[in-house]
């Protein structure tokens, strides 16, 4: 079984920074595409950023240039450095791991951590 445990959420003022961490248990971390998603009140969950096992990254246009996703495969940990935060970044942020092995697909989610950015 795989568990994703998040930390680092909290409340900051606009322009501030937060660093989210996602620690993974199990043996699939280094073989999984990892990502951060967020869901604001009244809105659908949306992709924030992804990172492949090889380190290739992808960002939503709304966060590009402000957020940085990274991973440490030796520590089974993924990070999201969030700078220049805006009130519209307020959401529950979720850690995600995805892996496909032939015809079988795996998809794991963390519990979510609240990020609140005040004006």
PyMOL commands that set and color helices and strands:
alter all, ss='L'
color gray80, all
select helices_A, chain A and resi 29-31+87-89
alter helices_A, ss='H'
color red, helices_A
select strands_A, chain A and resi 4-7+10-13+18-24+33-39+46-51+57-59+67-72+77-82+91-101+104-109+113-118
alter strands_A, ss='S'
color yellow, strands_A
deselect
rebuild
show_as cartoon
